[in-house]
Amino acid sequence: MPRIYGERVMLREYRESDFEHIRRWVNNPEIVKYLSDIFLYPQSEKQTRDFLERAMSKEWKGFIIADRETGEYIGQVDFVNLDEKNGYGELGIVIGDLDQTSKGLGSEALELFLDFGFNQLRLNRIELVCWSYNKRAQRAYEKVGFKKEGIRRQKYFRDGRYFDEYLYGILKEEWQERRTD
């Protein structure tokens, strides 16, 4: 896949040197509490290695979010489900360094990823899910134009409580309208 450049970040290929960066966040409870249940249990080095090998294959549909100038790892944005026939993809994103959160880097990466999905893959719809307690992510998604389309009530159990799962989506036409405003 090609590299995609923004003002502060670039979306680039996965590489072997990303292993240590991924290992730093993959078992960090302050990061994984916002992610899916695949992170409910500790992730072994082998699991991380297996993921990285898949991500470096030509079948993988995603990018490393990296510093534009240095190429240094910041996070990841991937299609966790991609249906090119029907024109939609479900994305997952993580900023793997708590020092890099709340700086707008995730929003910038999302903008680049949406552009790629709508213009290069010719998708019509991009969607994602988010837990109700993840307010920072909700702000980022809404900032780039995602609309909350539904709520699955009390679907997610975390820390002794049930939380809602929010369903977000954005259509190509909505994304294009935002870009012309």
N, C-alpha and C positions, 0 to 999 in steps of 0.2 A: 504494500500500500504506500501511497505517497505521503510525504510529510505535509502537514497543514499548519500554517503560521498565523498566529494572532499577534496582538500587540505585546503581550507578556508571556504567553505560553505557545507551545507548539504541540501538535498531536503527532507522535512519531511511532515507529515500530517498537514492538517488545524486543528486548535483547537480554542476553545472559546476565549482564551486569545489573539488571533490575531485580534479580533474585533477592539480594540483601535488603533492598528498599521494601519489597513486598513482605519479606519476613519481619521487618520492623513493625508493620501495622497489622498483619494478619491475625495476630493473637492479642492485640491491644484492645481491652474492653471499652475504652473511650471512643474507639473508632468503630469496632464491629457491632456495637449496640445499635447502630443505625442501619446495619446491613441485613441481608437475608439469613435464614436459619442455617445455611451451610456453614456459618461461623459460630454456631451454637457450641460446638466442641472445639477444643484446641486443634489447630492445623499443624500437622507434622511437616518437617522439611521435605519429605517425599511428596506430600500432597501439594506443597507449594511448587516443587520442581515439576511435578506432573502438570499442574496448571500452566506454568510458564512454558513448558514444551508445547502444550496445545496452543497457547497464545502466540507462540512464534511460528506456528504452522500457517500455511497459505489459506487454510479454511477459516481461520479466526477472523472475526469482524470486530475489531476494536483497536484502540490506541493507548499508548502511554501519554499522559499529560505531563509535559516536561517544560522546564524553564526555556524560554525562547533562545536565550543567548548561550547557555551552557549545555542544554540537552539533559540536565539533571532531572531525575524522577521527582514528580509531584504527586501523581495519582494515576488513575486509569478510567477510561470511559469505553464501554463495550456494548455491542448488541448481545444481550443474553438470549434473545429470541428474535429471529429475522425471517420474515416471510416475504420474499421478493415477488412471488406470484401475486399475492394480495396487497402488496405495497405497504407493509407496516413492519416496524421493528420496536422491540422493547429494550430500553437501555438500562444499564447499571453504571453508576459512577461512584468513585471513592477518591477523596483526597487523603493520601496515606501519611500525611505529616500534620499533626495538630497545629504546628506553627504556621502552616500555609492556609489554614481555614480562615474564613471571614475576610478575605482579601479580594474577592471577586474573581479568583482564578478558576473556580469551578463554573461560574456563570460564563466566563469567556470560553472555557473548554466546551461547555454545552452549546454555545452559539456556533462554534466551529464544527462540532459534531452534527448539529442540526443541518447546517449548510451542506455538509458531506452527505448526510442521509437523504435530504430532499433533492439535491442537485446531482450528486454523483450516482447514488443508488436508485434515484427516481421513486423514492418512497412517497406515499401520500399521507401517512400517519406515523407518528412516533409517540410511544407511550412509556409509562413507568409506574411503579408503585412506591409509596412512601408511608412510613408509620406516622401516626398523628402527633407523636411527641418530637418529631424531627423538624422543628420550626425553621432552623437554618436552611435545610434542604428545600422546604416548601417555599421560602422566600426566593431562593435561587431559581427554582423551577418556574415560579410565577413571573419572575423578572425577565426570563427569556421567552415567555409567552405560553407556557403550559397552562391548561385549564383543568381545574379539579372537576372530574366527570362523575365521580361516584365515591361511595364510602362502603367498605365492608366492615360492618360494626363488630367490634371486639374480636377481630380475627387473629390478633397477634398477642401472645403472652410473653411478658418480659418483667423481670423483677417483681413477681408476685401480683401483677395486674394485667388486665386485658386492655389492649389498645386497638383503635380503629386503623384500618389500612385505607389510605387514600389512593384513588386511581386518577392519574393525570394523563392527559393527551394533548397533542398539538397536531393540527392538520397543516399540510403544505400551504394551503391558501391563507390560513391565519398567520403563518410564519412570514409569508411573502408580504402580507398587508403591513405587518409590523416593520418590515425592512424599508417600506416606501414612506412610512410616516415621518 
